[in-house]
Amino acid sequence: MKPVFANTFNVTSNKSKADIALSFAHIYTEHNFSMKQGVLTDVSAQVADEVASVLITRDGVVALTKLLNKVVADWGIDLSE
């Protein structure tokens, strides 16, 4: 089942710097239990399910950056530290 929320994201850009891709994923640990000779064994593995991927143009990146800078400033956080 596809997750409904993301707990991590990745930002990638192409070499021409024309656009940026934001990929959102839900990462969790999947557990598989098995019983061997009376011993319960947990074999776990990290799983990443993609939630969404967004392609943003150069103008969109600039607008998003300005918006995020305003939000952070409203929170009273100094990014130069």
mmCIF file of the N, C-alpha and C atoms, coordinates in Angstrom:
data_MODEL
# 
_entry.id   MODEL 
# 
loop_
_atom_site.group_PDB 
_atom_site.id 
_atom_site.type_symbol 
_atom_site.label_atom_id 
_atom_site.label_alt_id 
_atom_site.label_comp_id 
_atom_site.label_asym_id 
_atom_site.label_entity_id 
_atom_site.label_seq_id 
_atom_site.pdbx_PDB_ins_code 
_atom_site.Cartn_x 
_atom_site.Cartn_y 
_atom_site.Cartn_z 
_atom_site.occupancy 
_atom_site.B_iso_or_equiv 
_atom_site.pdbx_formal_charge 
_atom_site.auth_seq_id 
_atom_site.auth_comp_id 
_atom_site.auth_asym_id 
_atom_site.auth_atom_id 
_atom_site.pdbx_PDB_model_num 
ATOM 1   N N  . MET A 1 1  ? 0.833  -1.164  0.000   1.00 0.00 ? 1  MET A N  1 
ATOM 2   C CA . MET A 1 1  ? 0.000  0.000   0.000   1.00 0.00 ? 1  MET A CA 1 
ATOM 3   C C  . MET A 1 1  ? 0.893  1.247   0.000   1.00 0.00 ? 1  MET A C  1 
ATOM 4   N N  . LYS A 1 2  ? 0.564  2.201   -0.842  1.00 0.00 ? 2  LYS A N  1 
ATOM 5   C CA . LYS A 1 2  ? 1.353  3.424   -0.933  1.00 0.00 ? 2  LYS A CA 1 
ATOM 6   C C  . LYS A 1 2  ? 1.129  4.278   0.314   1.00 0.00 ? 2  LYS A C  1 
ATOM 7   N N  . PRO A 1 3  ? 2.203  4.763   0.940   1.00 0.00 ? 3  PRO A N  1 
ATOM 8   C CA . PRO A 1 3  ? 2.046  5.574   2.150   1.00 0.00 ? 3  PRO A CA 1 
ATOM 9   C C  . PRO A 1 3  ? 1.378  6.910   1.840   1.00 0.00 ? 3  PRO A C  1 
ATOM 10  N N  . VAL A 1 4  ? 0.767  7.503   2.856   1.00 0.00 ? 4  VAL A N  1 
ATOM 11  C CA . VAL A 1 4  ? 0.058  8.771   2.678   1.00 0.00 ? 4  VAL A CA 1 
ATOM 12  C C  . VAL A 1 4  ? 0.867  9.959   3.196   1.00 0.00 ? 4  VAL A C  1 
ATOM 13  N N  . PHE A 1 5  ? 2.027  9.707   3.789   1.00 0.00 ? 5  PHE A N  1 
ATOM 14  C CA . PHE A 1 5  ? 2.873  10.804  4.237   1.00 0.00 ? 5  PHE A CA 1 
ATOM 15  C C  . PHE A 1 5  ? 4.332  10.448  4.003   1.00 0.00 ? 5  PHE A C  1 
ATOM 16  N N  . ALA A 1 6  ? 5.163  11.477  3.967   1.00 0.00 ? 6  ALA A N  1 
ATOM 17  C CA . ALA A 1 6  ? 6.597  11.278  3.747   1.00 0.00 ? 6  ALA A CA 1 
ATOM 18  C C  . ALA A 1 6  ? 7.349  11.665  5.017   1.00 0.00 ? 6  ALA A C  1 
ATOM 19  N N  . ASN A 1 7  ? 8.415  10.943  5.317   1.00 0.00 ? 7  ASN A N  1 
ATOM 20  C CA . ASN A 1 7  ? 9.248  11.312  6.453   1.00 0.00 ? 7  ASN A CA 1 
ATOM 21  C C  . ASN A 1 7  ? 10.674 11.664  6.017   1.00 0.00 ? 7  ASN A C  1 
ATOM 22  N N  . THR A 1 8  ? 10.890 11.728  4.710   1.00 0.00 ? 8  THR A N  1 
ATOM 23  C CA . THR A 1 8  ? 12.187 12.156  4.180   1.00 0.00 ? 8  THR A CA 1 
ATOM 24  C C  . THR A 1 8  ? 11.997 12.702  2.764   1.00 0.00 ? 8  THR A C  1 
ATOM 25  N N  . PHE A 1 9  ? 12.945 13.507  2.322   1.00 0.00 ? 9  PHE A N  1 
ATOM 26  C CA . PHE A 1 9  ? 12.892 14.003  0.948   1.00 0.00 ? 9  PHE A CA 1 
ATOM 27  C C  . PHE A 1 9  ? 14.301 14.132  0.398   1.00 0.00 ? 9  PHE A C  1 
ATOM 28  N N  . ASN A 1 10 ? 14.378 14.215  -0.922  1.00 0.00 ? 10 ASN A N  1 
ATOM 29  C CA . ASN A 1 10 ? 15.652 14.335  -1.621  1.00 0.00 ? 10 ASN A CA 1 
ATOM 30  C C  . ASN A 1 10 ? 15.516 15.443  -2.663  1.00 0.00 ? 10 ASN A C  1 
ATOM 31  N N  . VAL A 1 11 ? 16.556 16.246  -2.805  1.00 0.00 ? 11 VAL A N  1 
ATOM 32  C CA . VAL A 1 11 ? 16.568 17.321  -3.796  1.00 0.00 ? 11 VAL A CA 1 
ATOM 33  C C  . VAL A 1 11 ? 17.657 17.016  -4.810  1.00 0.00 ? 11 VAL A C  1 
ATOM 34  N N  . THR A 1 12 ? 17.301 17.021  -6.087  1.00 0.00 ? 12 THR A N  1 
ATOM 35  C CA . THR A 1 12 ? 18.288 16.812  -7.143  1.00 0.00 ? 12 THR A CA 1 
ATOM 36  C C  . THR A 1 12 ? 18.123 17.885  -8.215  1.00 0.00 ? 12 THR A C  1 
ATOM 37  N N  . SER A 1 13 ? 19.246 18.253  -8.831  1.00 0.00 ? 13 SER A N  1 
ATOM 38  C CA . SER A 1 13 ? 19.186 19.232  -9.914  1.00 0.00 ? 13 SER A CA 1 
ATOM 39  C C  . SER A 1 13 ? 19.933 18.673  -11.109 1.00 0.00 ? 13 SER A C  1 
ATOM 40  N N  . ASN A 1 14 ? 19.533 19.149  -12.288 1.00 0.00 ? 14 ASN A N  1 
ATOM 41  C CA . ASN A 1 14 ? 20.238 18.700  -13.488 1.00 0.00 ? 14 ASN A CA 1 
ATOM 42  C C  . ASN A 1 14 ? 21.385 19.659  -13.789 1.00 0.00 ? 14 ASN A C  1 
ATOM 43  N N  . LYS A 1 15 ? 22.264 19.268  -14.671 1.00 0.00 ? 15 LYS A N  1 
ATOM 44  C CA . LYS A 1 15 ? 23.467 20.062  -14.944 1.00 0.00 ? 15 LYS A CA 1 
ATOM 45  C C  . LYS A 1 15 ? 23.159 21.398  -15.609 1.00 0.00 ? 15 LYS A C  1 
ATOM 46  N N  . SER A 1 16 ? 22.048 21.469  -16.347 1.00 0.00 ? 16 SER A N  1 
ATOM 47  C CA . SER A 1 16 ? 21.714 22.732  -17.011 1.00 0.00 ? 16 SER A CA 1 
ATOM 48  C C  . SER A 1 16 ? 21.106 23.736  -16.028 1.00 0.00 ? 16 SER A C  1 
ATOM 49  N N  . LYS A 1 17 ? 20.798 23.285  -14.806 1.00 0.00 ? 17 LYS A N  1 
ATOM 50  C CA . LYS A 1 17 ? 20.222 24.133  -13.764 1.00 0.00 ? 17 LYS A CA 1 
ATOM 51  C C  . LYS A 1 17 ? 18.911 24.766  -14.195 1.00 0.00 ? 17 LYS A C  1 
ATOM 52  N N  . ALA A 1 18 ? 18.166 24.074  -15.040 1.00 0.00 ? 18 ALA A N  1 
ATOM 53  C CA . ALA A 1 18 ? 16.876 24.590  -15.497 1.00 0.00 ? 18 ALA A CA 1 
ATOM 54  C C  . ALA A 1 18 ? 15.748 24.200  -14.563 1.00 0.00 ? 18 ALA A C  1 
ATOM 55  N N  . ASP A 1 19 ? 15.906 23.106  -13.834 1.00 0.00 ? 19 ASP A N  1 
ATOM 56  C CA . ASP A 1 19 ? 14.849 22.686  -12.916 1.00 0.00 ? 19 ASP A CA 1 
ATOM 57  C C  . ASP A 1 19 ? 15.422 21.829  -11.788 1.00 0.00 ? 19 ASP A C  1 
ATOM 58  N N  . ILE A 1 20 ? 14.585 21.627  -10.788 1.00 0.00 ? 20 ILE A N  1 
ATOM 59  C CA . ILE A 1 20 ? 14.946 20.859  -9.591  1.00 0.00 ? 20 ILE A CA 1 
ATOM 60  C C  . ILE A 1 20 ? 13.867 19.791  -9.400  1.00 0.00 ? 20 ILE A C  1 
ATOM 61  N N  . ALA A 1 21 ? 14.274 18.616  -8.977  1.00 0.00 ? 21 ALA A N  1 
ATOM 62  C CA . ALA A 1 21 ? 13.306 17.558  -8.655  1.00 0.00 ? 21 ALA A CA 1 
ATOM 63  C C  . ALA A 1 21 ? 13.321 17.322  -7.148  1.00 0.00 ? 21 ALA A C  1 
ATOM 64  N N  . LEU A 1 22 ? 12.138 17.339  -6.554  1.00 0.00 ? 22 LEU A N  1 
ATOM 65  C CA . LEU A 1 22 ? 11.962 17.007  -5.145  1.00 0.00 ? 22 LEU A CA 1 
ATOM 66  C C  . LEU A 1 22 ? 11.287 15.642  -5.090  1.00 0.00 ? 22 LEU A C  1 
ATOM 67  N N  . SER A 1 23 ? 11.909 14.694  -4.423  1.00 0.00 ? 23 SER A N  1 
ATOM 68  C CA . SER A 1 23 ? 11.331 13.362  -4.269  1.00 0.00 ? 23 SER A CA 1 
ATOM 69  C C  . SER A 1 23 ? 11.034 13.136  -2.794  1.00 0.00 ? 23 SER A C  1 
ATOM 70  N N  . PHE A 1 24 ? 9.810  12.734  -2.507  1.00 0.00 ? 24 PHE A N  1 
ATOM 71  C CA . PHE A 1 24 ? 9.373  12.495  -1.139  1.00 0.00 ? 24 PHE A CA 1 
ATOM 72  C C  . PHE A 1 24 ? 9.160  11.003  -0.944  1.00 0.00 ? 24 PHE A C  1 
ATOM 73  N N  . ALA A 1 25 ? 9.644  10.488  0.184   1.00 0.00 ? 25 ALA A N  1 
ATOM 74  C CA . ALA A 1 25 ? 9.537  9.047   0.449   1.00 0.00 ? 25 ALA A CA 1 
ATOM 75  C C  . ALA A 1 25 ? 9.198  8.797   1.913   1.00 0.00 ? 25 ALA A C  1 
ATOM 76  N N  . HIS A 1 26 ? 8.644  7.631   2.136   1.00 0.00 ? 26 HIS A N  1 
ATOM 77  C CA . HIS A 1 26 ? 8.384  7.155   3.498   1.00 0.00 ? 26 HIS A CA 1 
ATOM 78  C C  . HIS A 1 26 ? 9.347  6.003   3.739   1.00 0.00 ? 26 HIS A C  1 
ATOM 79  N N  . ILE A 1 27 ? 10.275 6.193   4.680   1.00 0.00 ? 27 ILE A N  1 
ATOM 80  C CA . ILE A 1 27 ? 11.269 5.162   4.975   1.00 0.00 ? 27 ILE A CA 1 
ATOM 81  C C  . ILE A 1 27 ? 10.916 4.518   6.311   1.00 0.00 ? 27 ILE A C  1 
ATOM 82  N N  . TYR A 1 28 ? 10.924 3.205   6.319   1.00 0.00 ? 28 TYR A N  1 
ATOM 83  C CA . TYR A 1 28 ? 10.612 2.473   7.544   1.00 0.00 ? 28 TYR A CA 1 
ATOM 84  C C  . TYR A 1 28 ? 11.367 1.147   7.531   1.00 0.00 ? 28 TYR A C  1 
ATOM 85  N N  . THR A 1 29 ? 11.350 0.475   8.667   1.00 0.00 ? 29 THR A N  1 
ATOM 86  C CA . THR A 1 29 ? 11.999 -0.826  8.781   1.00 0.00 ? 29 THR A CA 1 
ATOM 87  C C  . THR A 1 29 ? 10.931 -1.909  8.738   1.00 0.00 ? 29 THR A C  1 
ATOM 88  N N  . GLU A 1 30 ? 11.098 -2.833  7.818   1.00 0.00 ? 30 GLU A N  1 
ATOM 89  C CA . GLU A 1 30 ? 10.162 -3.951  7.683   1.00 0.00 ? 30 GLU A CA 1 
ATOM 90  C C  . GLU A 1 30 ? 10.751 -5.145  8.433   1.00 0.00 ? 30 GLU A C  1 
ATOM 91  N N  . HIS A 1 31 ? 9.919  -5.805  9.209   1.00 0.00 ? 31 HIS A N  1 
ATOM 92  C CA . HIS A 1 31 ? 10.363 -6.952  9.999   1.00 0.00 ? 31 HIS A CA 1 
ATOM 93  C C  . HIS A 1 31 ? 9.744  -8.232  9.447   1.00 0.00 ? 31 HIS A C  1 
ATOM 94  N N  . ASN A 1 32 ? 10.554 -9.239  9.277   1.00 0.00 ? 32 ASN A N  1 
ATOM 95  C CA . ASN A 1 32 ? 10.092 -10.571 8.892   1.00 0.00 ? 32 ASN A CA 1 
ATOM 96  C C  . ASN A 1 32 ? 10.585 -11.555 9.949   1.00 0.00 ? 32 ASN A C  1 
ATOM 97  N N  . PHE A 1 33 ? 9.648  -12.192 10.594  1.00 0.00 ? 33 PHE A N  1 
ATOM 98  C CA . PHE A 1 33 ? 9.984  -13.131 11.662  1.00 0.00 ? 33 PHE A CA 1 
ATOM 99  C C  . PHE A 1 33 ? 9.927  -14.555 11.134  1.00 0.00 ? 33 PHE A C  1 
ATOM 100 N N  . SER A 1 34 ? 10.869 -15.362 11.568  1.00 0.00 ? 34 SER A N  1 
ATOM 101 C CA . SER A 1 34 ? 10.860 -16.780 11.195  1.00 0.00 ? 34 SER A CA 1 
ATOM 102 C C  . SER A 1 34 ? 11.213 -17.608 12.421  1.00 0.00 ? 34 SER A C  1 
ATOM 103 N N  . MET A 1 35 ? 10.692 -18.823 12.444  1.00 0.00 ? 35 MET A N  1 
ATOM 104 C CA . MET A 1 35 ? 10.938 -19.729 13.563  1.00 0.00 ? 35 MET A CA 1 
ATOM 105 C C  . MET A 1 35 ? 11.780 -20.883 13.059  1.00 0.00 ? 35 MET A C  1 
ATOM 106 N N  . LYS A 1 36 ? 12.958 -21.067 13.669  1.00 0.00 ? 36 LYS A N  1 
ATOM 107 C CA . LYS A 1 36 ? 13.857 -22.170 13.322  1.00 0.00 ? 36 LYS A CA 1 
ATOM 108 C C  . LYS A 1 36 ? 14.306 -22.846 14.593  1.00 0.00 ? 36 LYS A C  1 
ATOM 109 N N  . GLN A 1 37 ? 14.051 -24.099 14.695  1.00 0.00 ? 37 GLN A N  1 
ATOM 110 C CA . GLN A 1 37 ? 14.492 -24.906 15.834  1.00 0.00 ? 37 GLN A CA 1 
ATOM 111 C C  . GLN A 1 37 ? 14.109 -24.263 17.165  1.00 0.00 ? 37 GLN A C  1 
ATOM 112 N N  . GLY A 1 38 ? 12.898 -23.746 17.209  1.00 0.00 ? 38 GLY A N  1 
ATOM 113 C CA . GLY A 1 38 ? 12.389 -23.152 18.442  1.00 0.00 ? 38 GLY A CA 1 
ATOM 114 C C  . GLY A 1 38 ? 12.912 -21.771 18.750  1.00 0.00 ? 38 GLY A C  1 
ATOM 115 N N  . VAL A 1 39 ? 13.630 -21.153 17.813  1.00 0.00 ? 39 VAL A N  1 
ATOM 116 C CA . VAL A 1 39 ? 14.185 -19.817 18.023  1.00 0.00 ? 39 VAL A CA 1 
ATOM 117 C C  . VAL A 1 39 ? 13.506 -18.851 17.050  1.00 0.00 ? 39 VAL A C  1 
ATOM 118 N N  . LEU A 1 40 ? 12.979 -17.759 17.592  1.00 0.00 ? 40 LEU A N  1 
ATOM 119 C CA . LEU A 1 40 ? 12.347 -16.730 16.773  1.00 0.00 ? 40 LEU A CA 1 
ATOM 120 C C  . LEU A 1 40 ? 13.428 -15.761 16.294  1.00 0.00 ? 40 LEU A C  1 
ATOM 121 N N  . THR A 1 41 ? 13.530 -15.596 14.980  1.00 0.00 ? 41 THR A N  1 
ATOM 122 C CA . THR A 1 41 ? 14.543 -14.726 14.386  1.00 0.00 ? 41 THR A CA 1 
ATOM 123 C C  . THR A 1 41 ? 13.857 -13.577 13.660  1.00 0.00 ? 41 THR A C  1 
ATOM 124 N N  . ASP A 1 42 ? 14.355 -12.372 13.881  1.00 0.00 ? 42 ASP A N  1 
ATOM 125 C CA . ASP A 1 42 ? 13.838 -11.179 13.204  1.00 0.00 ? 42 ASP A CA 1 
ATOM 126 C C  . ASP A 1 42 ? 14.832 -10.779 12.123  1.00 0.00 ? 42 ASP A C  1 
ATOM 127 N N  . VAL A 1 43 ? 14.397 -10.828 10.885  1.00 0.00 ? 43 VAL A N  1 
ATOM 128 C CA . VAL A 1 43 ? 15.213 -10.366 9.766   1.00 0.00 ? 43 VAL A CA 1 
ATOM 129 C C  . VAL A 1 43 ? 14.594 -9.055  9.310   1.00 0.00 ? 43 VAL A C  1 
ATOM 130 N N  . SER A 1 44 ? 15.281 -7.947  9.590   1.00 0.00 ? 44 SER A N  1 
ATOM 131 C CA . SER A 1 44 ? 14.717 -6.642  9.261   1.00 0.00 ? 44 SER A CA 1 
ATOM 132 C C  . SER A 1 44 ? 15.474 -6.014  8.102   1.00 0.00 ? 44 SER A C  1 
ATOM 133 N N  . ALA A 1 45 ? 14.766 -5.166  7.377   1.00 0.00 ? 45 ALA A N  1 
ATOM 134 C CA . ALA A 1 45 ? 15.364 -4.456  6.248   1.00 0.00 ? 45 ALA A CA 1 
ATOM 135 C C  . ALA A 1 45 ? 14.709 -3.089  6.127   1.00 0.00 ? 45 ALA A C  1 
ATOM 136 N N  . GLN A 1 46 ? 15.494 -2.098  5.746   1.00 0.00 ? 46 GLN A N  1 
ATOM 137 C CA . GLN A 1 46 ? 14.948 -0.768  5.545   1.00 0.00 ? 46 GLN A CA 1 
ATOM 138 C C  . GLN A 1 46 ? 14.260 -0.700  4.185   1.00 0.00 ? 46 GLN A C  1 
ATOM 139 N N  . VAL A 1 47 ? 13.071 -0.106  4.171   1.00 0.00 ? 47 VAL A N  1 
ATOM 140 C CA . VAL A 1 47 ? 12.272 0.002   2.954   1.00 0.00 ? 47 VAL A CA 1 
ATOM 141 C C  . VAL A 1 47 ? 11.986 1.472   2.695   1.00 0.00 ? 47 VAL A C  1 
ATOM 142 N N  . ALA A 1 48 ? 12.054 1.893   1.446   1.00 0.00 ? 48 ALA A N  1 
ATOM 143 C CA . ALA A 1 48 ? 11.715 3.258   1.054   1.00 0.00 ? 48 ALA A CA 1 
ATOM 144 C C  . ALA A 1 48 ? 10.618 3.204   0.002   1.00 0.00 ? 48 ALA A C  1 
ATOM 145 N N  . ASP A 1 49 ? 9.427  3.689   0.374   1.00 0.00 ? 49 ASP A N  1 
ATOM 146 C CA . ASP A 1 49 ? 8.305  3.767   -0.558  1.00 0.00 ? 49 ASP A CA 1 
ATOM 147 C C  . ASP A 1 49 ? 8.166  5.205   -1.028  1.00 0.00 ? 49 ASP A C  1 
ATOM 148 N N  . GLU A 1 50 ? 8.186  5.420   -2.346  1.00 0.00 ? 50 GLU A N  1 
ATOM 149 C CA . GLU A 1 50 ? 8.051  6.778   -2.871  1.00 0.00 ? 50 GLU A CA 1 
ATOM 150 C C  . GLU A 1 50 ? 6.628  7.264   -2.672  1.00 0.00 ? 50 GLU A C  1 
ATOM 151 N N  . VAL A 1 51 ? 6.494  8.484   -2.160  1.00 0.00 ? 51 VAL A N  1 
ATOM 152 C CA . VAL A 1 51 ? 5.193  9.098   -1.954  1.00 0.00 ? 51 VAL A CA 1 
ATOM 153 C C  . VAL A 1 51 ? 4.858  10.004  -3.131  1.00 0.00 ? 51 VAL A C  1 
ATOM 154 N N  . ALA A 1 52 ? 5.826  10.845  -3.535  1.00 0.00 ? 52 ALA A N  1 
ATOM 155 C CA . ALA A 1 52 ? 5.594  11.780  -4.634  1.00 0.00 ? 52 ALA A CA 1 
ATOM 156 C C  . ALA A 1 52 ? 6.929  12.284  -5.166  1.00 0.00 ? 52 ALA A C  1 
ATOM 157 N N  . SER A 1 53 ? 6.878  12.773  -6.382  1.00 0.00 ? 53 SER A N  1 
ATOM 158 C CA . SER A 1 53 ? 8.034  13.403  -6.991  1.00 0.00 ? 53 SER A CA 1 
ATOM 159 C C  . SER A 1 53 ? 7.533  14.658  -7.704  1.00 0.00 ? 53 SER A C  1 
ATOM 160 N N  . VAL A 1 54 ? 8.213  15.782  -7.451  1.00 0.00 ? 54 VAL A N  1 
ATOM 161 C CA . VAL A 1 54 ? 7.764  17.065  -7.991  1.00 0.00 ? 54 VAL A CA 1 
ATOM 162 C C  . VAL A 1 54 ? 8.909  17.684  -8.778  1.00 0.00 ? 54 VAL A C  1 
ATOM 163 N N  . LEU A 1 55 ? 8.621  18.130  -9.993  1.00 0.00 ? 55 LEU A N  1 
ATOM 164 C CA . LEU A 1 55 ? 9.603  18.828  -10.814 1.00 0.00 ? 55 LEU A CA 1 
ATOM 165 C C  . LEU A 1 55 ? 9.281  20.314  -10.767 1.00 0.00 ? 55 LEU A C  1 
ATOM 166 N N  . ILE A 1 56 ? 10.255 21.127  -10.339 1.00 0.00 ? 56 ILE A N  1 
ATOM 167 C CA . ILE A 1 56 ? 10.043 22.568  -10.181 1.00 0.00 ? 56 ILE A CA 1 
ATOM 168 C C  . ILE A 1 56 ? 10.963 23.308  -11.144 1.00 0.00 ? 56 ILE A C  1 
ATOM 169 N N  . THR A 1 57 ? 10.406 24.280  -11.848 1.00 0.00 ? 57 THR A N  1 
ATOM 170 C CA . THR A 1 57 ? 11.202 25.091  -12.764 1.00 0.00 ? 57 THR A CA 1 
ATOM 171 C C  . THR A 1 57 ? 12.098 26.041  -11.980 1.00 0.00 ? 57 THR A C  1 
ATOM 172 N N  . ARG A 1 58 ? 12.997 26.681  -12.678 1.00 0.00 ? 58 ARG A N  1 
ATOM 173 C CA . ARG A 1 58 ? 13.921 27.628  -12.040 1.00 0.00 ? 58 ARG A CA 1 
ATOM 174 C C  . ARG A 1 58 ? 13.160 28.739  -11.323 1.00 0.00 ? 58 ARG A C  1 
ATOM 175 N N  . ASP A 1 59 ? 12.127 29.291  -11.973 1.00 0.00 ? 59 ASP A N  1 
ATOM 176 C CA . ASP A 1 59 ? 11.317 30.347  -11.357 1.00 0.00 ? 59 ASP A CA 1 
ATOM 177 C C  . ASP A 1 59 ? 10.588 29.826  -10.121 1.00 0.00 ? 59 ASP A C  1 
ATOM 178 N N  . GLY A 1 60 ? 10.113 28.597  -10.180 1.00 0.00 ? 60 GLY A N  1 
ATOM 179 C CA . GLY A 1 60 ? 9.449  27.994  -9.028  1.00 0.00 ? 60 GLY A CA 1 
ATOM 180 C C  . GLY A 1 60 ? 10.394 27.800  -7.860  1.00 0.00 ? 60 GLY A C  1 
ATOM 181 N N  . VAL A 1 61 ? 11.637 27.422  -8.150  1.00 0.00 ? 61 VAL A N  1 
ATOM 182 C CA . VAL A 1 61 ? 12.646 27.249  -7.099  1.00 0.00 ? 61 VAL A CA 1 
ATOM 183 C C  . VAL A 1 61 ? 12.929 28.585  -6.414  1.00 0.00 ? 61 VAL A C  1 
ATOM 184 N N  . VAL A 1 62 ? 13.049 29.637  -7.200  1.00 0.00 ? 62 VAL A N  1 
ATOM 185 C CA . VAL A 1 62 ? 13.300 30.968  -6.632  1.00 0.00 ? 62 VAL A CA 1 
ATOM 186 C C  . VAL A 1 62 ? 12.123 31.389  -5.745  1.00 0.00 ? 62 VAL A C  1 
ATOM 187 N N  . ALA A 1 63 ? 10.887 31.180  -6.224  1.00 0.00 ? 63 ALA A N  1 
ATOM 188 C CA . ALA A 1 63 ? 9.706  31.552  -5.444  1.00 0.00 ? 63 ALA A CA 1 
ATOM 189 C C  . ALA A 1 63 ? 9.618  30.727  -4.157  1.00 0.00 ? 63 ALA A C  1 
ATOM 190 N N  . LEU A 1 64 ? 9.895  29.422  -4.235  1.00 0.00 ? 64 LEU A N  1 
ATOM 191 C CA . LEU A 1 64 ? 9.866  28.558  -3.060  1.00 0.00 ? 64 LEU A CA 1 
ATOM 192 C C  . LEU A 1 64 ? 10.943 28.966  -2.054  1.00 0.00 ? 64 LEU A C  1 
ATOM 193 N N  . THR A 1 65 ? 12.117 29.308  -2.530  1.00 0.00 ? 65 THR A N  1 
ATOM 194 C CA . THR A 1 65 ? 13.210 29.745  -1.648  1.00 0.00 ? 65 THR A CA 1 
ATOM 195 C C  . THR A 1 65 ? 12.834 31.028  -0.915  1.00 0.00 ? 65 THR A C  1 
ATOM 196 N N  . LYS A 1 66 ? 12.249 31.989  -1.626  1.00 0.00 ? 66 LYS A N  1 
ATOM 197 C CA . LYS A 1 66 ? 11.815 33.231  -0.988  1.00 0.00 ? 66 LYS A CA 1 
ATOM 198 C C  . LYS A 1 66 ? 10.758 32.964  0.071   1.00 0.00 ? 66 LYS A C  1 
ATOM 199 N N  . LEU A 1 67 ? 9.815  32.084  -0.231  1.00 0.00 ? 67 LEU A N  1 
ATOM 200 C CA . LEU A 1 67 ? 8.765  31.751  0.720   1.00 0.00 ? 67 LEU A CA 1 
ATOM 201 C C  . LEU A 1 67 ? 9.345  31.081  1.967   1.00 0.00 ? 67 LEU A C  1 
ATOM 202 N N  . LEU A 1 68 ? 10.240 30.115  1.771   1.00 0.00 ? 68 LEU A N  1 
ATOM 203 C CA . LEU A 1 68 ? 10.842 29.420  2.906   1.00 0.00 ? 68 LEU A CA 1 
ATOM 204 C C  . LEU A 1 68 ? 11.712 30.356  3.750   1.00 0.00 ? 68 LEU A C  1 
ATOM 205 N N  . ASN A 1 69 ? 12.440 31.265  3.101   1.00 0.00 ? 69 ASN A N  1 
ATOM 206 C CA . ASN A 1 69 ? 13.236 32.246  3.839   1.00 0.00 ? 69 ASN A CA 1 
ATOM 207 C C  . ASN A 1 69 ? 12.346 33.144  4.691   1.00 0.00 ? 69 ASN A C  1 
ATOM 208 N N  . LYS A 1 70 ? 11.173 33.529  4.161   1.00 0.00 ? 70 LYS A N  1 
ATOM 209 C CA . LYS A 1 70 ? 10.238 34.356  4.922   1.00 0.00 ? 70 LYS A CA 1 
ATOM 210 C C  . LYS A 1 70 ? 9.688  33.584  6.111   1.00 0.00 ? 70 LYS A C  1 
ATOM 211 N N  . VAL A 1 71 ? 9.321  32.340  5.918   1.00 0.00 ? 71 VAL A N  1 
ATOM 212 C CA . VAL A 1 71 ? 8.800  31.519  7.017   1.00 0.00 ? 71 VAL A CA 1 
ATOM 213 C C  . VAL A 1 71 ? 9.843  31.364  8.121   1.00 0.00 ? 71 VAL A C  1 
ATOM 214 N N  . VAL A 1 72 ? 11.078 31.063  7.733   1.00 0.00 ? 72 VAL A N  1 
ATOM 215 C CA . VAL A 1 72 ? 12.149 30.890  8.718   1.00 0.00 ? 72 VAL A CA 1 
ATOM 216 C C  . VAL A 1 72 ? 12.408 32.200  9.461   1.00 0.00 ? 72 VAL A C  1 
ATOM 217 N N  . ALA A 1 73 ? 12.376 33.316  8.758   1.00 0.00 ? 73 ALA A N  1 
ATOM 218 C CA . ALA A 1 73 ? 12.575 34.622  9.405   1.00 0.00 ? 73 ALA A CA 1 
ATOM 219 C C  . ALA A 1 73 ? 11.419 34.909  10.381  1.00 0.00 ? 73 ALA A C  1 
ATOM 220 N N  . ASP A 1 74 ? 10.190 34.564  10.005  1.00 0.00 ? 74 ASP A N  1 
ATOM 221 C CA . ASP A 1 74 ? 9.047  34.740  10.890  1.00 0.00 ? 74 ASP A CA 1 
ATOM 222 C C  . ASP A 1 74 ? 9.176  33.888  12.149  1.00 0.00 ? 74 ASP A C  1 
ATOM 223 N N  . TRP A 1 75 ? 9.863  32.762  12.062  1.00 0.00 ? 75 TRP A N  1 
ATOM 224 C CA . TRP A 1 75 ? 10.107 31.913  13.225  1.00 0.00 ? 75 TRP A CA 1 
ATOM 225 C C  . TRP A 1 75 ? 11.209 32.475  14.113  1.00 0.00 ? 75 TRP A C  1 
ATOM 226 N N  . GLY A 1 76 ? 11.911 33.500  13.623  1.00 0.00 ? 76 GLY A N  1 
ATOM 227 C CA . GLY A 1 76 ? 12.981 34.107  14.399  1.00 0.00 ? 76 GLY A CA 1 
ATOM 228 C C  . GLY A 1 76 ? 14.302 33.359  14.319  1.00 0.00 ? 76 GLY A C  1 
ATOM 229 N N  . ILE A 1 77 ? 14.494 32.589  13.277  1.00 0.00 ? 77 ILE A N  1 
ATOM 230 C CA . ILE A 1 77 ? 15.722 31.817  13.101  1.00 0.00 ? 77 ILE A CA 1 
ATOM 231 C C  . ILE A 1 77 ? 16.668 32.567  12.165  1.00 0.00 ? 77 ILE A C  1 
ATOM 232 N N  . ASP A 1 78 ? 17.919 32.728  12.589  1.00 0.00 ? 78 ASP A N  1 
ATOM 233 C CA . ASP A 1 78 ? 18.936 33.382  11.770  1.00 0.00 ? 78 ASP A CA 1 
ATOM 234 C C  . ASP A 1 78 ? 19.704 32.300  11.001  1.00 0.00 ? 78 ASP A C  1 
ATOM 235 N N  . LEU A 1 79 ? 19.560 32.274  9.687   1.00 0.00 ? 79 LEU A N  1 
ATOM 236 C CA . LEU A 1 79 ? 20.213 31.250  8.863   1.00 0.00 ? 79 LEU A CA 1 
ATOM 237 C C  . LEU A 1 79 ? 21.698 31.481  8.699   1.00 0.00 ? 79 LEU A C  1 
ATOM 238 N N  . SER A 1 80 ? 22.204 32.646  9.073   1.00 0.00 ? 80 SER A N  1 
ATOM 239 C CA . SER A 1 80 ? 23.629 32.910  8.900   1.00 0.00 ? 80 SER A CA 1 
ATOM 240 C C  . SER A 1 80 ? 24.473 32.280  10.012  1.00 0.00 ? 80 SER A C  1 
ATOM 241 N N  . GLU A 1 81 ? 23.839 31.714  11.023  1.00 0.00 ? 81 GLU A N  1 
ATOM 242 C CA . GLU A 1 81 ? 24.604 31.087  12.116  1.00 0.00 ? 81 GLU A CA 1 
ATOM 243 C C  . GLU A 1 81 ? 25.154 29.759  11.710  1.00 0.00 ? 81 GLU A C  1 
# 
